[in-house]
Amino acid sequence: MDAVGAPPYPAQPAAPASLLPQGWAALPPAAPLDMPVRALETDPDRHGRGPVPATQWRLIGLRRLLVIGGAVAMTGMAGYEMDLVFNAVQRSVAGMVMLLLFVMLFLWIALAFTSALAGFASMLAHGGLGLGIKRSGALPRVTTRTALLMPTYNEDPGRVMAGLRATIDSLGATRQERAFDVFILSDTTDPDIWVAEEAAYMALCRATGWGGRLFYRRRAVNTDRKAGNIGEWVRTYGAAYQQMITLDADSVMSGDVIVRLTAAMESNPGVALIQSLPVIVNGRTLFARMQQFAGRVYGPLIAHGIAWWHGSEGNYWGHNAVIRTAAFAEQAGMPHLPGRKPFGGAILSHDFVEAALMRRGGWAIHMVPALMGSYEESPPSLTDIAIRDRRWCQGNLQHAKVLPARGLHWVSRMHMLMGIGSYVTAPLWLIFLLVGILVSLQNRFYKPEYFGDTKLLYPHWPHVDPVQAEYMFIGTMIVLLAPKILAYMLLLIDGPLRRGCGGAIMAAASIVVETVIGGLIAPIAMMIQTAGVLSILLGRDSGWNAQRRDAGGLQIMQNVRLYWLHTVLGIALAGAAWSVSLPLFLWMLPVTLGLVCAIPLAALTGSEAAGQALRRARLLLIPEETDPPPVLHEAVAYMGQMAGRPIQEAIAALRARAGLLRVHEIMLPPPRRRGDPINPALLVGLLKLREAPDLATAVRELNRAEKSAVLGSAEGLHLLAQLP
């Protein structure tokens, strides 16, 4: 019996053999693996593992002292100098507020500076690997089973399958592909995209010949989003695979890096996760090309730095990493946080927490930034990254409820604090600017009363030392820009990178272009992140939307609607600075100019024409663009063939293609059993189908949830087949 007690759907004629590849199965036999949810307030069960993993770096304590202690020492000295700027004559409330904000913000950039210095030393010493991994040479042999997991949610099926096909082809070139299976784990809610995914999946099976090792599963209810999707796979199939490699919808990985990561996991039994460094590629717009240039030139320096002092307490970025399935199942069961959304409920930024939970269980978490061959894409515009950032902001702020968890390593807590800080610093920076403007306005227009009740010879507001302030500004800019300078020095001695970026001169020009435009965008991003933090504090949930990955689509009036407030604030700040003095106006110009020009900047950076113009000028080039590796070359070619195709209406597609209908029927979920939750959308959808006079009316009357429900029901398919 089906969902509402209807008779079984009559058997369909078998699809032609050409539509079902030899050995094809929608899913392998179940291999359940227990994945308990670990309460955060209880002590972890390490199952006899010691507190320090065997793979921990030597002298890790000294490394951390140098990086963190150096940042604290720098902040102390900078705070002392800034105190002279604001409070040399007399301390005031406004001056102390400015000092406190400066110390918090400077500590953030000081830690980035000392970590970059560590990365510089590591790259000069050719570090960034460990765990027995080699950059090149003969591939090690893998002896265990590994699953590649591709979660997808309302994505372009052609784009997803194109990247996956390039990865599969690259794995085939290693001649070790028999050790790997691939799972496409769909959480798609759009029924048209769902059926298109099934069609694209079958086409991929035929194209790769992986019919017996390439599987597709769609969840009808996407409980707990991506974390729940992965968790459900672990509980159903995890026991059959010693490792799993998580991918994202825009991920591409070379077979070489997959084999080396898997072999390293096999040879290090105390390691739970090894994170590779994904390189951003395939950018078309100016914004995306800025992101990929910055990621390619500065990213390795930053990643080597954090790997150098994180050691076995590394972090997880949610994709392009190999994970020991047993360790993940044992420790990473994701609890719901107490309270209402946005702070309670399912954890959105689950990857940080999963790494922290595995580490508290005694497993090691490592990063290997020197192993190249892992790729991802950037959102095409400032607006698109703002949408993604809103979800990440909520997820990181949720970590405030995870911080008190028992048994977490202090470095894991630091990861979460830094994640929170990456968003909280935006409103702090805005407050710092606003308080500074108010202090300047007060100095300009408020008449001092030297002989009030306190009989002081000096006024009660901060007296700003302009010379000392100039020195502090220059020093802060040096700390901010030092990682870019260090990265350029490394580029000069790295021949392939230097040539791939257009040569030393063009690379330097690209850094200038990226720094100037990035500096103008920074105050806009500050406003976006501040708005995100405020909306979360006001109790607004971000939801979970599919990410736009292609250029185009934002019209000028949309940019006006999204960024007019930034422009108004920029004009107000510029006017206030001008009313104080010309030097202050010029001092504030990098901030005010970016805000005033927010609308044209958003349009310019989101423009594919601007991005390609700079490419023709040999600016913002990266090696993966000038001389792409084979796996990327194939991915781009497959995307040209498969991505961006119109999505056909699902019911029409199933009616027109008997083979697709047969595959769809085979992959239907099992029918509802007595006592299972009742799906109201299915009940309403079936009723609409019974009352519809024809197919066109039925398609028009069904909403998206009802359409998905009836397409996931044998009875619904039967009723659709009967409609004229």
Order of alpha helices (4+ residues) and beta strands (2+ residues): alpha-alpha-alpha-beta-alpha-beta-alpha-beta-alpha-beta-beta-alpha-beta-beta-alpha-alpha-beta-alpha-alpha-beta-beta-alpha-alpha-alpha-alpha-alpha-alpha-alpha-alpha-alpha-alpha-alpha-alpha-alpha-alpha-alpha-alpha-alpha
